[in-house]
Amino acid sequence: MKNKVALSVRFPQDLYERLKAVAEQNWRSLNAEILAAIEDHIRRNTKEKEA
């Protein structure tokens, strides 16, 4: 896992189920869906949105 960090995160069961469902709808793995959601959140809440 070059240039990657493993991180253990605890999710409430209902949020986990919702994330899993969204990942399936988007044809993504759960990991890819979580990364996409975090990237989107950061983009919308930082100066990256102005670029």
C-alpha positions, 0 to 999 in steps of 0.5 A: 500500500504505497502512499496510503494510510490504513485507518480504522473508523467506527460507524453507527450501524445505520450510517454504515448501511446507508453508505453501503447502499449508496456505494452499491448504487454508484457501483463502487466499493465501500472504501471508494464511496467513503473516499469520494464522500470525504473528497467531496466534503473537503472540496465543498468546504475549502478553497478548492471549490474556488479553483 
